[in-house]
Amino acid sequence: MLRIDGSKGEGGGQVLRTSLALSLVTGTPFTMTNIRAGRAKPGLLRQHLMAVKAAEAVGAAEVSGAELGSRELTFHPRALAAGNYHFAVGTAGSATLVLQTVLPALLAAKEPSTLMLEGGTHNPAAPPFDFLARAYLPLLRRMGADVTATLDRPGFFPAGGGKFRVDVRPQALKPLSLMSRGRVLRREAKAVVSMIPFDVAKRELETVGSLLELRPDQLRPEELKRGQGPGNALVVEVESEHVTEVFTGFGERGKRAETVAEEVAAEVKRYLNAEVPVGEHLCDQLLLLCALARGGEFRTLPLDGHALTQLETMAHFLDVKVNVGEVDRDVRDVVVRG
């Protein structure tokens, strides 16, 4: 029984989700204390509880401490079970993070699985569906996995109500080498609004288009006519020869549309100027995938708190070596060996 301190690293839900994922894959039980101790509201919120419940179902696990607000959890998986699953967060909590908790295990199962997930699909501090579909899953498929995702309807914070389907056919992951992004083939910005003035989308696109020198045909406003609640997301997609990266900003009450656009543009510029294939948010996801594949290498930006937390958490469950080499101030080479 591993004992893990949830306050380590960035002190949020990532330690829990990665621990659940690797516990399922390796069959290793664990006890976690100080869950989300670094957050304003520590303990399990609804989206974290749903991740636990999803892992419990997929792993036929014995679990104690699985309740709202709990700061301690014991998780003991028994057997992986493929199947048809329906996981509903019940709030705007991120459904994509629930998926990433159980997906590694379902890739290791013996039969295909289908998941219907409901909740937030476009949330601050979580990978939006666009990132999942355009950046994360294509690399997963390049590593040999057979996973497809289809968005039925988006769900924004705070209303939620999003829904998407994921089909998983189990495959062993192969090591990935991603040291260059190649030539940039396409850049596009999309501003989505639901139940808020369309002018917000136009202002975001005008600002981000100016800052990134995008043409009018590279700017796409989109208004959802039957949204589940008010919401806004600005998505910039950079497609290169070897990788696609997705950058997202979210509108919120009291935050100017221009500010949302300026923040996204700054993130895109940093990525483009560093000439790396892997951005910050994709980095910690690739760390886990390469560790599961027992090998891989990629070039990225300096590792942030989430990536460093991922390294620390993986070390509890997997005997892999990760070397992070500094190429220059804004470039790192990551090498994973099993």
Backbone as numpy.savetxt, mean C-alpha at the origin, in Angstrom:
# Nx Ny Nz CAx CAy CAz Cx Cy Cz
6.82 -18.76 20.09 5.97 -17.56 20.09 6.85 -16.32 20.09
6.84 -15.59 18.98 7.59 -14.34 18.90 6.91 -13.28 19.76
7.72 -12.39 20.33 7.18 -11.26 21.09 7.65 -9.99 20.39
6.70 -9.18 19.96 7.00 -8.01 19.15 6.43 -6.76 19.83
7.26 -5.73 19.89 6.85 -4.46 20.47 6.33 -3.57 19.35
5.02 -3.31 19.36 4.39 -2.54 18.30 4.75 -1.07 18.30
5.43 -0.60 19.34 5.82 0.80 19.39 7.13 1.06 18.64
7.81 0.00 18.22 9.09 0.17 17.52 8.88 0.78 16.14
9.93 1.38 15.62 9.85 1.97 14.29 8.90 3.14 14.26
8.05 3.18 13.23 7.15 4.32 13.11 5.94 4.20 14.03
5.80 3.08 14.73 4.82 2.97 15.81 3.38 2.98 15.37
3.11 2.59 14.12 1.74 2.58 13.61 1.26 1.18 13.27
0.34 1.11 12.31 -0.27 -0.17 11.97 0.58 -1.07 11.10
1.66 -0.54 10.52 2.46 -1.35 9.61 3.10 -2.53 10.31
3.58 -2.34 11.53 4.19 -3.45 12.27 3.19 -4.59 12.41
1.95 -4.24 12.71 0.91 -5.26 12.88 0.61 -5.96 11.56
0.39 -5.20 10.49 0.02 -5.80 9.21 1.13 -6.71 8.67
2.38 -6.25 8.73 3.48 -7.07 8.25 3.65 -8.31 9.11
3.48 -8.18 10.41 3.58 -9.34 11.31 2.50 -10.37 10.99
1.28 -9.90 10.76 0.19 -10.81 10.39 0.50 -11.52 9.07
0.97 -10.76 8.08 1.26 -11.34 6.77 2.34 -12.42 6.87
3.42 -12.12 7.58 4.53 -13.07 7.66 4.23 -14.22 8.61
3.40 -13.97 9.60 2.97 -15.07 10.46 2.18 -16.10 9.65
1.30 -15.61 8.77 0.54 -16.52 7.91 1.45 -17.31 6.97
2.41 -16.63 6.36 3.28 -17.28 5.38 4.21 -18.30 6.03
4.75 -17.96 7.21 5.73 -18.83 7.86 5.13 -19.78 8.88
3.87 -19.53 9.27 3.25 -20.35 10.32 3.75 -20.03 11.71
4.39 -18.87 11.88 4.98 -18.49 13.16 4.00 -17.68 14.00
3.66 -18.14 15.21 2.76 -17.35 16.07 3.50 -16.18 16.71
2.75 -15.16 17.10 3.38 -14.01 17.75 2.43 -13.36 18.74
3.02 -12.67 19.69 2.29 -11.78 20.58 2.83 -10.37 20.37
1.92 -9.40 20.20 2.34 -8.02 20.00 1.78 -7.15 21.12
2.63 -6.34 21.69 2.22 -5.38 22.71 2.41 -3.96 22.17
1.83 -2.99 22.86 1.98 -1.58 22.48 1.55 -1.31 21.04
0.43 -1.90 20.63 -0.04 -1.76 19.25 -0.36 -0.29 18.96
0.24 0.23 17.91 0.03 1.61 17.45 0.28 2.62 18.56
1.29 2.36 19.36 1.59 3.25 20.50 2.02 4.63 20.04
2.50 4.75 18.80 2.97 6.03 18.32 1.89 6.90 17.69
0.63 6.49 17.79 -0.47 7.23 17.18 -1.30 7.97 18.22
-2.02 9.00 17.76 -2.85 9.79 18.68 -3.92 8.94 19.33
-4.46 7.98 18.58 -5.43 7.01 19.12 -4.79 5.63 19.04
-4.04 5.21 20.06 -3.36 3.92 20.01 -4.35 2.76 20.06
-3.83 1.56 19.78 -4.67 0.37 19.78 -5.30 0.12 18.43
-6.09 -0.93 18.36 -6.71 -1.34 17.10 -7.89 -0.44 16.75
-7.81 0.22 15.59 -8.97 0.88 15.02 -9.69 -0.13 14.11
-10.80 0.29 13.52 -11.61 -0.68 12.78 -10.86 -1.30 11.60
-10.05 -0.51 10.87 -9.34 -1.09 9.73 -8.27 -2.08 10.18
-7.65 -1.83 11.35 -6.65 -2.78 11.85 -7.33 -4.06 12.36
-8.49 -3.88 12.99 -9.24 -5.05 13.45 -9.68 -5.89 12.27
-10.09 -5.23 11.16 -10.48 -5.99 9.98 -9.30 -6.74 9.40
-8.10 -6.15 9.43 -6.91 -6.86 8.96 -6.66 -8.10 9.81
-6.85 -7.99 11.13 -6.70 -9.14 12.02 -7.74 -10.20 11.69
-9.00 -9.79 11.52 -10.07 -10.74 11.22 -9.84 -11.43 9.88
-9.35 -10.66 8.90 -9.06 -11.25 7.60 -7.94 -12.29 7.71
-6.89 -11.95 8.45 -5.79 -12.89 8.65 -6.25 -14.12 9.44
-7.12 -13.90 10.39 -7.67 -15.01 11.16 -8.42 -15.99 10.25
-9.22 -15.45 9.31 -9.98 -16.30 8.40 -9.07 -17.05 7.44
-8.11 -16.34 6.85 -7.22 -16.96 5.86 -6.30 -17.99 6.50
-5.92 -17.77 7.76 -4.98 -18.67 8.42 -5.60 -19.62 9.42
-6.95 -19.69 9.49 -7.63 -20.52 10.48 -6.96 -20.36 11.84
-6.75 -19.11 12.22 -5.89 -18.80 13.36 -6.65 -18.75 14.68
-5.90 -19.00 15.75 -6.37 -18.74 17.10 -5.91 -17.35 17.49
-6.84 -16.51 17.92 -6.52 -15.10 18.17 -7.10 -14.67 19.51
-6.34 -13.89 20.25 -6.87 -13.23 21.43 -6.48 -11.76 21.39
-7.35 -10.90 21.89 -7.10 -9.47 21.88 -7.63 -8.75 20.66
-8.44 -9.45 19.83 -8.96 -8.86 18.60 -10.24 -8.10 18.90
-10.09 -6.87 19.39 -11.24 -6.02 19.66 -10.81 -4.56 19.54
-11.76 -3.69 19.28 -11.45 -2.28 19.10 -10.74 -1.71 20.31
-9.66 -0.97 20.06 -8.91 -0.34 21.12 -7.85 -1.21 21.76
-7.84 -2.50 21.43 -6.88 -3.41 22.05 -5.45 -3.02 21.70
-4.57 -3.05 22.70 -3.17 -2.72 22.48 -2.28 -3.96 22.55
-2.90 -5.12 22.70 -2.13 -6.36 22.75 -2.88 -7.44 21.99
-2.12 -8.25 21.24 -2.73 -9.27 20.40 -1.86 -10.51 20.37
-2.49 -11.67 20.44 -1.79 -12.94 20.22 -2.42 -13.61 19.01
-1.57 -14.04 18.08 -2.03 -14.58 16.80 -1.28 -15.89 16.52
-2.05 -16.96 16.33 -1.45 -18.29 16.11 -2.12 -18.93 14.90
-1.49 -18.84 13.70 -2.09 -19.44 12.50 -2.01 -20.96 12.54
-3.02 -21.60 11.95 -3.05 -23.07 11.93 -2.87 -23.64 10.52
-3.56 -23.10 9.55 -3.46 -23.62 8.18 -3.98 -22.57 7.21
-3.29 -22.41 6.07 -3.75 -21.47 5.06 -4.98 -22.04 4.36
-5.96 -21.20 4.12 -7.19 -21.64 3.48 -7.54 -20.69 2.34
-7.40 -21.19 1.10 -7.86 -20.41 -0.04 -9.38 -20.40 -0.04
-9.97 -19.48 -0.79 -11.43 -19.46 -0.85 -11.96 -18.14 -1.35
-13.27 -17.96 -1.21 -13.94 -16.72 -1.56 -14.19 -15.94 -0.28
-13.61 -14.76 -0.20 -13.68 -13.97 1.03 -14.32 -12.62 0.77
-15.03 -12.13 1.78 -15.63 -10.80 1.74 -15.24 -10.08 3.02
-14.41 -9.05 2.89 -13.93 -8.31 4.05 -14.42 -6.86 3.94
-15.23 -6.43 4.87 -15.78 -5.07 4.88 -15.29 -4.34 6.12
-14.54 -3.26 5.90 -13.99 -2.51 7.03 -15.11 -1.87 7.85
-16.17 -1.42 7.15 -17.29 -0.82 7.87 -17.17 0.67 8.08
-16.00 1.23 7.73 -15.76 2.67 7.81 -14.96 3.04 6.56
-14.38 4.24 6.58 -13.50 4.64 5.48 -12.09 4.10 5.66
-11.86 3.26 6.67 -10.56 2.66 6.86 -10.10 1.94 5.59
-8.81 1.88 5.37 -8.26 1.42 4.09 -8.50 -0.07 3.84
-9.22 -0.36 2.75 -9.42 -1.75 2.33 -8.20 -2.27 1.60
-7.39 -1.37 1.00 -6.18 -1.83 0.30 -5.15 -2.36 1.29
-5.10 -1.78 2.50 -4.17 -2.28 3.51 -4.62 -3.64 4.04
-5.92 -3.88 4.10 -6.43 -5.20 4.47 -5.98 -6.23 3.43
-6.09 -5.86 2.16 -5.65 -6.76 1.09 -4.17 -7.10 1.24
-3.33 -6.09 1.45 -1.90 -6.35 1.53 -1.51 -7.18 2.74
-2.40 -7.26 3.73 -2.15 -8.11 4.89 -2.27 -9.59 4.54
-3.25 -9.95 3.71 -3.52 -11.37 3.44 -3.01 -11.84 2.09
-2.67 -10.91 1.19 -2.27 -11.32 -0.16 -1.04 -12.23 -0.18
0.04 -11.95 0.58 1.19 -12.87 0.54 0.81 -14.30 0.91
-0.08 -14.46 1.87 -0.49 -15.81 2.27 -1.30 -16.48 1.16
-2.20 -15.75 0.53 -3.02 -16.35 -0.53 -2.18 -16.72 -1.74
-1.06 -16.01 -1.95 -0.15 -16.40 -3.03 0.54 -17.72 -2.72
0.62 -18.06 -1.43 1.27 -19.31 -1.02 0.27 -20.44 -0.79
-1.03 -20.18 -0.97 -2.04 -21.21 -0.76 -2.02 -22.22 -1.90
-2.83 -23.26 -1.77 -2.82 -24.33 -2.77 -3.87 -24.14 -3.86
-4.86 -23.27 -3.61 -5.94 -23.07 -4.56 -6.14 -21.57 -4.79
-6.83 -21.21 -5.88 -7.11 -19.79 -6.13 -8.07 -19.21 -5.10
-8.07 -17.90 -5.00 -8.96 -17.19 -4.09 -9.55 -15.97 -4.78
-10.72 -15.58 -4.32 -11.35 -14.34 -4.76 -11.73 -13.53 -3.53
-11.39 -12.24 -3.55 -11.70 -11.38 -2.42 -12.56 -10.21 -2.88
-13.59 -9.92 -2.09 -14.34 -8.68 -2.23 -14.02 -7.84 -1.01
-13.52 -6.64 -1.22 -13.12 -5.77 -0.11 -13.91 -4.47 -0.17
-14.39 -4.04 0.99 -15.17 -2.82 1.08 -14.60 -1.91 2.16
-14.65 -0.61 1.90 -14.14 0.39 2.83 -13.57 1.55 2.06
-12.48 2.12 2.55 -11.82 3.21 1.85 -10.91 2.67 0.76
-11.02 3.25 -0.43 -10.11 2.89 -1.53 -9.15 4.04 -1.85
-9.48 5.24 -1.36 -8.63 6.42 -1.59 -8.52 7.17 -0.27
-7.53 6.76 0.53 -7.36 7.28 1.89 -6.00 7.95 2.06
-5.93 9.03 2.82 -4.62 9.54 3.23 -3.88 8.47 4.05
-2.56 8.44 3.94 -1.71 7.53 4.71 -1.98 6.06 4.40
-2.44 5.78 3.18 -2.65 4.40 2.75 -2.53 4.35 1.23
-2.11 3.21 0.66 -2.02 3.13 -0.80 -3.40 3.17 -1.44
-3.69 4.13 -2.31 -4.99 4.16 -2.99 -5.09 3.05 -4.03
-6.30 2.80 -4.50 -6.49 1.73 -5.48 -5.65 1.96 -6.73
-5.50 3.23 -7.15 -4.70 3.53 -8.35 -3.27 3.02 -8.20
-2.69 3.21 -7.02 -1.33 2.71 -6.75 -1.31 1.19 -6.80
-2.31 0.58 -6.20 -2.41 -0.88 -6.18 -2.44 -1.44 -7.60
-3.32 -0.86 -8.43 -3.55 -1.41 -9.76 -2.45 -1.07 -10.76
-1.85 0.13 -10.65 -0.93 0.59 -11.67 0.54 0.45 -11.31
0.87 0.42 -10.01 2.27 0.35 -9.59 2.60 -0.99 -8.93
1.81 -1.37 -7.93 2.13 -2.53 -7.10 1.86 -3.86 -7.82
0.65 -4.06 -8.32 0.32 -5.35 -8.92 1.11 -5.66 -10.19
1.41 -4.68 -11.07 2.25 -5.02 -12.22 3.62 -5.57 -11.83
4.23 -5.03 -10.78 5.52 -5.57 -10.34 5.34 -6.95 -9.72
4.24 -7.14 -9.00 3.95 -8.46 -8.43 3.78 -9.49 -9.53
3.11 -9.10 -10.62 2.95 -10.02 -11.74 4.29 -10.30 -12.42
5.16 -9.29 -12.48 6.49 -9.50 -13.05 7.27 -10.52 -12.22
6.97 -10.61 -10.94 7.64 -11.57 -10.06 6.99 -12.95 -10.13
6.01 -13.11 -11.01 5.42 -14.43 -11.24 4.03 -14.62 -10.69
3.53 -13.66 -9.92 2.20 -13.79 -9.34 1.12 -13.57 -10.39
-0.05 -14.14 -10.16 -1.19 -13.96 -11.05 -2.32 -13.34 -10.23
-2.34 -12.01 -10.19 -3.30 -11.27 -9.37 -3.90 -10.15 -10.20
-5.23 -10.05 -10.20 -5.92 -8.96 -10.88 -6.86 -8.27 -9.91
-7.05 -6.97 -10.10 -7.93 -6.20 -9.21 -8.85 -5.33 -10.06
-10.12 -5.27 -9.67 -11.13 -4.49 -10.38 -11.88 -3.60 -9.41
-11.92 -2.31 -9.69 -12.60 -1.35 -8.81 -14.07 -1.27 -9.20
-14.97 -1.58 -8.25 -16.41 -1.43 -8.47 -16.84 0.01 -8.21
-16.38 0.56 -7.09 -16.69 1.97 -6.79 -15.65 2.48 -5.81
-15.25 3.74 -5.96 -14.28 4.32 -5.03 -14.94 4.73 -3.72
-14.14 4.77 -2.67 -14.62 5.22 -1.37 -13.61 6.15 -0.73
-14.03 7.37 -0.44 -13.14 8.38 0.13 -13.36 8.51 1.64
-12.35 9.04 2.31 -12.48 9.41 3.71 -13.31 10.70 3.78
-14.32 10.82 4.69 -14.60 9.93 5.82 -15.76 8.96 5.60
-16.42 9.00 4.41 -17.62 8.18 4.23 -17.30 6.72 3.92
-16.21 6.46 3.20 -15.91 5.09 2.81 -16.86 4.63 1.71
-17.28 3.38 1.80 -18.23 2.85 0.83 -17.63 2.35 -0.46
-16.30 2.30 -0.54 -15.65 1.78 -1.74 -15.70 0.27 -1.79
-15.50 -0.27 -2.99 -15.56 -1.73 -3.15 -14.70 -2.15 -4.33
-13.90 -3.20 -4.14 -13.13 -3.75 -5.26 -12.96 -5.25 -5.09
-12.68 -5.89 -6.22 -12.52 -7.35 -6.28 -11.09 -7.70 -6.66
-10.57 -8.75 -6.03 -9.22 -9.21 -6.34 -9.26 -10.72 -6.57
-8.68 -11.16 -7.68 -8.57 -12.59 -7.99 -7.11 -13.01 -7.87
-6.87 -14.06 -7.10 -5.51 -14.52 -6.79 -5.35 -15.97 -7.21
-4.37 -16.22 -8.06 -4.00 -17.60 -8.40 -2.59 -17.84 -7.87
-2.44 -18.78 -6.94 -1.17 -18.93 -6.22 0.01 -19.21 -7.15
1.10 -18.52 -6.87 2.36 -18.71 -7.58 3.50 -18.37 -6.64
4.62 -19.09 -6.78 5.83 -18.74 -6.03 6.44 -17.49 -6.64
6.88 -16.57 -5.80 7.46 -15.33 -6.28 8.91 -15.54 -6.71
9.28 -14.85 -7.80 10.65 -14.90 -8.31 11.35 -13.58 -7.96
12.67 -13.60 -7.77 13.41 -12.37 -7.48 13.21 -11.32 -8.58
13.26 -10.07 -8.18 13.06 -8.95 -9.08 14.31 -8.08 -9.12
14.71 -7.64 -10.32 15.77 -6.66 -10.46 15.18 -5.42 -11.11
15.24 -4.31 -10.39 14.67 -3.06 -10.88 15.63 -1.91 -10.53
16.70 -1.81 -11.31 17.74 -0.83 -11.04 17.63 0.43 -11.90
16.77 0.38 -12.91 16.59 1.54 -13.79 15.13 1.63 -14.19
14.62 2.86 -14.30 13.24 2.98 -14.75 13.15 3.11 -16.27
14.28 3.35 -16.93 14.27 3.54 -18.37 13.69 4.90 -18.74
13.34 5.02 -20.00 12.81 6.29 -20.49 11.38 6.52 -20.00
11.07 7.75 -19.63 9.70 8.09 -19.24 8.83 8.11 -20.49
7.78 7.29 -20.50 6.92 7.16 -21.67 5.67 8.03 -21.59
5.16 8.21 -20.37 3.89 8.92 -20.24 3.78 9.55 -18.85
3.24 10.77 -18.81 2.91 11.41 -17.54 1.47 11.91 -17.64
0.71 11.67 -16.60 -0.70 12.07 -16.63 -1.17 12.42 -15.24
-1.99 13.46 -15.13 -2.58 13.85 -13.86 -4.09 13.73 -13.96
-4.69 13.13 -12.93 -6.14 12.95 -12.86 -6.63 13.51 -11.53
-7.64 14.36 -11.57 -8.25 14.90 -10.36 -9.69 14.40 -10.28
-9.99 13.67 -9.22 -11.32 13.07 -9.04 -12.05 13.81 -7.92
-13.29 14.18 -8.18 -14.11 14.80 -7.14 -15.43 14.05 -7.03
-15.92 13.96 -5.81 -17.21 13.33 -5.53 -17.98 14.20 -4.55
-19.11 14.72 -5.00 -20.00 15.50 -4.14 -19.34 16.78 -3.60
-18.36 17.31 -4.35 -17.78 18.62 -4.03 -17.66 19.38 -5.36
-17.47 20.69 -5.32 -17.45 21.46 -6.56 -16.40 20.98 -7.56
-16.82 20.90 -8.83 -15.93 20.48 -9.91 -14.75 21.42 -10.06
-14.91 22.66 -9.61 -13.85 23.65 -9.70 -12.60 23.21 -8.94
-12.78 22.39 -7.89 -11.64 21.89 -7.12 -10.71 21.08 -8.03
-11.29 20.20 -8.83 -10.49 19.39 -9.75 -9.77 20.26 -10.77
-10.46 21.28 -11.30 -9.84 22.16 -12.30 -8.67 22.94 -11.70
-8.83 23.42 -10.47 -7.76 24.17 -9.82 -6.55 23.28 -9.52
-6.80 22.06 -9.07 -5.69 21.13 -8.81 -4.91 20.85 -10.09
-5.64 20.59 -11.17 -4.98 20.25 -12.43 -4.25 21.45 -13.03
-4.81 22.62 -12.88 -4.14 23.81 -13.38 -2.80 24.01 -12.67
-2.80 23.80 -11.34 -1.57 24.00 -10.56 -0.54 22.91 -10.85
-0.97 21.66 -10.79 -0.01 20.56 -10.98 0.49 20.55 -12.43
-0.37 20.94 -13.38 0.04 21.00 -14.77 1.12 22.05 -15.00
0.97 23.19 -14.33 1.96 24.25 -14.44 3.28 23.84 -13.82
3.23 23.24 -12.64 4.45 22.88 -11.92 5.21 21.74 -12.60
4.49 20.81 -13.22 5.14 19.66 -13.86 5.24 19.82 -15.38
4.81 20.98 -15.89 4.87 21.28 -17.32 4.14 20.22 -18.14
2.91 19.96 -17.74 2.07 18.99 -18.44 1.20 19.71 -19.47
0.93 19.03 -20.58 0.06 19.57 -21.61 -1.42 19.41 -21.21
-2.31 20.14 -21.83 -3.74 19.98 -21.52 -4.24 18.55 -21.70
-3.73 17.84 -22.71 -4.20 16.47 -22.94 -3.66 15.50 -21.89
-2.75 15.97 -21.01 -2.24 15.13 -19.92 -2.97 15.41 -18.60
-4.00 16.24 -18.64 -4.76 16.62 -17.45 -6.18 16.12 -17.60
-6.63 15.33 -16.62 -7.94 14.69 -16.76 -8.80 14.91 -15.51
-9.80 15.80 -15.57 -10.73 15.94 -14.45 -11.81 14.86 -14.52
-12.26 14.39 -13.37 -13.27 13.34 -13.33 -14.23 13.60 -12.17
-15.52 13.65 -12.49 -16.54 13.87 -11.46 -17.39 12.62 -11.31
-17.43 12.08 -10.09 -18.24 10.90 -9.81 -19.66 11.34 -9.52
-20.60 10.85 -10.31 -21.98 11.30 -10.20 -22.73 10.60 -9.08
-22.29 9.39 -8.72 -23.00 8.63 -7.68 -22.02 8.20 -6.59
-21.35 9.17 -6.02 -20.38 8.86 -4.97 -21.05 8.47 -3.66
-20.29 7.74 -2.84 -20.78 7.31 -1.53 -20.66 8.42 -0.49
-19.93 9.47 -0.82 -19.72 10.57 0.10 -18.77 11.57 -0.54
-18.58 12.73 0.08 -17.69 13.73 -0.50 -16.24 13.27 -0.46
-15.49 13.63 -1.49 -14.07 13.28 -1.51 -13.37 13.84 -2.72
-12.05 13.84 -2.65 -11.22 14.38 -3.73 -9.85 13.72 -3.68
-9.37 13.30 -4.84 -8.01 12.76 -4.95 -7.36 13.29 -6.21
-6.10 13.68 -6.09 -5.29 14.08 -7.22 -4.23 13.01 -7.44
-4.24 12.39 -8.61 -3.35 11.26 -8.91 -2.46 11.61 -10.09
-1.15 11.51 -9.90 -0.19 11.70 -10.99 0.48 10.36 -11.27
0.42 9.94 -12.51 1.01 8.66 -12.92 2.20 8.92 -13.83
3.33 8.29 -13.51 4.55 8.39 -14.33 4.87 6.99 -14.83
4.63 6.77 -16.10 4.91 5.45 -16.70 6.25 5.50 -17.42
7.15 4.61 -17.03 8.46 4.51 -17.67 8.59 3.13 -18.31
9.71 2.88 -18.95 9.90 1.62 -19.66 9.81 0.41 -18.74
10.32 0.54 -17.49 10.44 -0.62 -16.62 9.55 -0.57 -15.38
8.85 0.54 -15.17 8.06 0.67 -13.95 7.07 1.82 -14.12
5.96 1.72 -13.42 5.01 2.83 -13.33 4.90 3.25 -11.88
5.03 4.53 -11.62 4.87 5.05 -10.26 3.63 5.94 -10.19
2.98 5.92 -9.02 1.74 6.67 -8.82 1.89 7.54 -7.57
1.54 8.81 -7.70 1.65 9.76 -6.60 0.27 10.36 -6.36
-0.14 10.44 -5.09 -1.51 10.83 -4.79 -1.56 11.86 -3.67
-2.43 12.84 -3.84 -2.74 13.79 -2.78 -4.24 13.82 -2.57
-4.69 14.15 -1.36 -6.10 14.11 -1.02 -6.57 15.46 -0.51
-7.71 15.89 -1.04 -8.32 17.10 -0.54 -8.93 16.87 0.83
-8.93 17.88 1.65 -9.56 17.82 2.96 -10.07 19.19 3.34
-11.00 19.21 4.27 -11.63 20.46 4.66 -10.58 21.47 5.13
-10.64 22.67 4.58 -9.72 23.73 4.97 -8.40 23.73 4.23
-8.19 22.78 3.33 -6.93 22.70 2.58 -7.18 23.13 1.14
-6.46 24.13 0.66 -6.68 24.64 -0.67 -6.29 23.62 -1.73
-7.03 23.62 -2.82 -6.74 22.72 -3.93 -5.32 22.93 -4.45
-4.89 24.17 -4.47 -3.53 24.48 -4.95 -2.47 23.85 -4.05
-2.74 23.80 -2.74 -1.78 23.20 -1.81 -1.66 21.70 -2.04
-2.81 21.05 -2.27 -2.80 19.61 -2.59 -1.93 19.36 -3.81
-2.12 20.17 -4.84 -1.38 20.00 -6.09 0.11 20.28 -5.89
0.45 21.29 -5.12 1.86 21.63 -4.88 2.58 20.49 -4.17
1.92 19.86 -3.20 2.55 18.75 -2.47 2.79 17.55 -3.37
1.81 17.22 -4.21 1.98 16.09 -5.13 3.08 16.39 -6.14
3.08 17.60 -6.67 4.10 17.97 -7.66 5.50 17.90 -7.08
5.66 18.30 -5.82 6.98 18.23 -5.17 7.45 16.78 -5.05
6.53 15.88 -4.74 6.89 14.46 -4.63 7.28 13.89 -5.99
6.54 14.25 -7.03 6.85 13.78 -8.37 8.21 14.32 -8.82
8.47 15.60 -8.58 9.75 16.20 -8.99 10.93 15.53 -8.30
10.77 15.24 -7.02 11.86 14.58 -6.30 12.17 13.22 -6.92
11.12 12.48 -7.24 11.28 11.16 -7.88 11.96 11.29 -9.24
11.48 12.20 -10.06 12.05 12.36 -11.40 13.49 12.84 -11.35
13.79 13.78 -10.47 15.15 14.33 -10.37 16.16 13.30 -9.87
15.72 12.39 -9.02 16.63 11.36 -8.50 16.92 10.27 -9.52
16.07 10.17 -10.56 16.24 9.19 -11.64 16.25 7.76 -11.11
15.44 7.49 -10.09 15.30 6.14 -9.55 14.01 5.53 -10.08
13.91 4.19 -10.14 12.66 3.56 -10.57 11.61 3.45 -9.46
12.06 3.37 -8.20 11.15 3.06 -7.09 11.03 4.26 -6.16
9.80 4.72 -5.96 9.54 5.83 -5.05 9.43 5.36 -3.61
9.22 6.32 -2.71 9.18 6.02 -1.28 8.12 5.00 -0.90
6.90 5.19 -1.41 5.80 4.34 -0.96 5.87 2.93 -1.53
6.43 2.81 -2.72 6.60 1.49 -3.32 7.74 0.73 -2.66
8.70 1.45 -2.09 9.89 0.82 -1.53 9.57 -0.19 -0.44
8.76 0.20 0.56 8.53 -0.74 1.66 7.71 -1.94 1.20
6.87 -1.76 0.16 6.13 -2.90 -0.38 7.08 -3.87 -1.10
8.03 -3.33 -1.86 8.98 -4.18 -2.58 9.93 -4.90 -1.63
10.26 -4.27 -0.52 11.11 -4.94 0.47 10.50 -6.26 0.90
9.20 -6.24 1.19 8.52 -7.45 1.64 8.44 -8.48 0.52
8.09 -8.04 -0.69 7.97 -8.97 -1.81 9.31 -9.64 -2.14
10.39 -8.86 -2.14 11.72 -9.44 -2.42 12.14 -10.39 -1.32
11.79 -10.07 -0.07 12.12 -10.97 1.03 11.38 -12.29 0.87
10.12 -12.24 0.46 9.34 -13.47 0.25 9.88 -14.26 -0.94
10.43 -13.54 -1.93 11.01 -14.20 -3.10 12.44 -14.69 -2.83
12.96 -14.37 -1.65 14.33 -14.74 -1.26 15.37 -14.14 -2.19
15.06 -12.94 -2.71 16.05 -12.28 -3.53 15.45 -11.11 -4.29
16.28 -10.15 -4.61 15.83 -9.02 -5.40 16.74 -7.82 -5.18
16.63 -6.87 -6.08 17.40 -5.64 -5.96 16.65 -4.52 -6.65
16.75 -3.32 -6.07 16.11 -2.17 -6.71 16.78 -0.88 -6.24
16.62 0.15 -7.04 17.18 1.47 -6.74 16.03 2.39 -6.33
16.24 3.14 -5.25 15.16 3.93 -4.69 15.69 5.19 -4.02
14.78 5.96 -3.45 15.12 7.14 -2.67 15.59 6.69 -1.28
16.14 7.59 -0.47 16.50 7.22 0.91 15.30 6.62 1.65
15.54 5.56 2.40 14.46 4.83 3.06 13.80 5.70 4.13
12.47 5.75 4.12 11.74 6.51 5.13 11.42 5.63 6.33
10.66 6.17 7.28 10.35 5.44 8.50 9.58 4.16 8.25
8.69 4.17 7.25 7.93 2.95 6.95 8.85 1.84 6.44
9.78 2.19 5.56 10.69 1.18 5.02 11.60 0.62 6.11
12.10 1.48 6.99 12.96 1.00 8.08 12.17 0.12 9.05
10.91 0.47 9.29 10.05 -0.37 10.13 9.81 -1.72 9.47
9.66 -1.71 8.15 9.46 -2.96 7.41 10.67 -3.88 7.59
11.87 -3.31 7.48 13.09 -4.10 7.65 13.15 -4.74 9.04
12.84 -3.95 10.04 12.91 -4.43 11.41 11.88 -5.53 11.67
10.68 -5.37 11.12 9.63 -6.35 11.34 9.91 -7.65 10.58
10.39 -7.54 9.35 10.71 -8.73 8.56 11.74 -9.60 9.25
12.68 -8.97 9.94 13.77 -9.71 10.59 13.27 -10.65 11.67
12.09 -10.39 12.23 11.52 -11.29 13.23 11.14 -12.65 12.62
10.73 -12.63 11.34 10.12 -13.82 10.74 10.97 -14.48 9.67
11.80 -13.73 8.97 12.51 -14.24 7.80 14.02 -14.11 7.97
14.72 -15.13 7.55 16.19 -15.11 7.59 16.69 -14.62 6.23
16.59 -13.32 6.01 17.09 -12.73 4.77 18.03 -11.59 5.13
18.94 -11.32 4.23 19.89 -10.23 4.42 19.52 -9.09 3.47
19.45 -7.89 4.01 19.13 -6.71 3.21 20.26 -5.71 3.34
20.85 -5.35 2.21 21.91 -4.35 2.21 21.42 -3.09 1.51
21.58 -1.97 2.19 21.18 -0.68 1.63 22.43 0.15 1.41
22.75 0.41 0.14 23.97 1.15 -0.19 23.65 2.55 -0.68
24.42 3.53 -0.23 24.22 4.91 -0.64 24.96 5.18 -1.95
24.20 5.53 -2.99 24.78 5.87 -4.28 25.13 7.35 -4.31
24.18 8.19 -3.92 24.45 9.59 -3.64 23.39 10.08 -2.66
23.30 11.38 -2.45 22.46 11.90 -1.38 21.01 11.43 -1.48
20.45 11.33 -2.68 19.04 10.99 -2.86 18.82 9.64 -3.52
19.83 8.78 -3.55 19.70 7.49 -4.23 20.27 6.37 -3.36
19.50 5.29 -3.22 19.95 4.12 -2.48 19.74 2.86 -3.32
20.70 1.94 -3.23 20.56 0.62 -3.84 20.24 -0.39 -2.75
19.15 -1.12 -2.95 18.70 -2.12 -1.96 18.89 -3.50 -2.58
19.57 -4.38 -1.85 19.82 -5.74 -2.31 19.30 -6.70 -1.23
18.43 -7.62 -1.62 17.84 -8.60 -0.69 18.33 -9.98 -1.11
18.85 -10.74 -0.15 19.32 -12.09 -0.41 18.79 -13.05 0.64
18.29 -14.21 0.19 17.76 -15.20 1.10 18.85 -16.11 1.62
